[in-house]
Amino acid sequence: MSRHFATASIVQAAPGFRELRIGIREQGQADDLALIAVRPMHDTEDVLAAFGWRLVSPLEYVAGPNEERAEVERCEPAAHGGAEALRDAVRREIRARTRARLLVHSSARHFQPVLLNGDHSADPIGWTFVVGVNHDRGHGWVTSTGTVSRGPRIASRADAARSVRHEYMAQMTEARIEEADDSAAYAQLQQQPGDVLARLLLIVRNGGTVPVEEVTAEQVEGPVFRKGDRIVCGDGVTRVVEGMAPAVTGEPARVVVEGGGEWIAGNCLRANWEDVLDAHRRSNAAGARVRTEPDPSNPEWRAALAELGEALDYLRKADPTVRVALAEDDAREAATRVHPDACGF
């Protein structure tokens, strides 16, 4: 029987938003097969139990990466109300991201959660995202109940977040239930066990879509890559795609790279030169705005700062030149903290 291991850490997932992020991987595999991401006020062991995993060994804290690790095994998902609430939060995110991409914005990316009451909120009430590229670039939004923005693209992420809050308050005031809550999509997600939900969350977090109107435990898909695409695999190495591997019932989609290796598609990042160049353009434009009249109280300035962070996060993974430069900066900073007079690197 295969052994599985969990890695848990509390991460700053977006400006003003932290989450407990748990990855599950199979022994001998470099990339995760499932992801659980919930608000950080929950206990790691309880979260694992909600999605059908239990500890085999005690959680061990690892100081360097600031995370906990343990061996885990499958179990029956916890059935109490708290566990169901955790699963519901993940269902809402899966549905929201998928509806945004399938119904209106096929290019939707860089999702960020919107909270109602800052860090004291239990779960996001929606997400904002980026659509389009270059001069056609803008923002859209989707609520946690599945309502997707359908008008013109919004100039800033801050304005998109305000639209989410406005829609949420309108729903509360009118005491109306979104049609999406009664849709076949949500009903199908409610039927999925916790471990399948964790696999679906990994797929949508990595830019894939799930056919939520028909999703079953045997139909877990991932993003599709084309022959010749450059991708960053789960181990951080850039490779060239040969094609998609034949589908296997109950298994996530896999991509075949040059040399015959296979990687879970949902854990890979598209890194064609046009994608990298677009990220450079976005980071340059955002960086110029951040440097011009810095004002943390200005929503436009905060949106530019968030955009700069997103672009650099992508480039850190997709552009080896940037990856080396950022690693060097991190090393210099670490050295000067210990030796303030360090020089001649």
Salt bridges, closest charged atoms under 4 A:
GLU19 OE2 - ARG21 NH2 2.74
GLU19 OE1 - ARG205 NH2 3.04
GLU67 OE2 - ARG69 NH2 2.68
GLU71 OE1 - ARG3 NH2 2.84
GLU73 OE2 - ARG54 NE 2.84
GLU84 OE1 - ARG87 NH2 2.93
GLU84 OE2 - ARG91 NH1 2.83
ASP88 OD1 - ARG91 NH1 2.84
GLU93 OE2 - ARG97 NE 2.93
GLU93 OE2 - ARG205 NE 2.51
ASP119 OD1 - ARG39 NH2 3.33
ASP123 OD2 - ARG92 NH2 3.61
ASP136 OD2 - ARG153 NH1 2.75
ASP159 OD1 - ARG162 NH2 2.11
GLU167 OE2 - ARG176 NH2 3.22
GLU174 OE1 - ARG176 NE 2.78
GLU178 OE2 - ARG176 NH1 2.94
ASP181 OD1 - ARG95 NH1 3.26
ASP195 OD2 - ARG74 NH1 3.16
ASP229 OD1 - ARG226 NH2 3.95
ASP229 OD2 - ARG270 NH1 2.66
ASP235 OD2 - ARG239 NH2 2.96
GLU242 OE1 - LYS227 NZ 3.00
ASP278 OD2 - ARG282 NE 3.11
GLU300 OE2 - ARG289 NE 3.34
GLU307 OE1 - ARG137 NH2 2.30
GLU307 OE2 - ARG282 NH1 2.82
GLU310 OE2 - ARG157 NH2 2.43
ASP319 OD2 - HIS280 NE2 2.69
GLU328 OE2 - ARG332 NH2 3.09
ASP330 OD2 - ARG316 NH1 3.58
GLU333 OE2 - ARG337 NH1 3.29
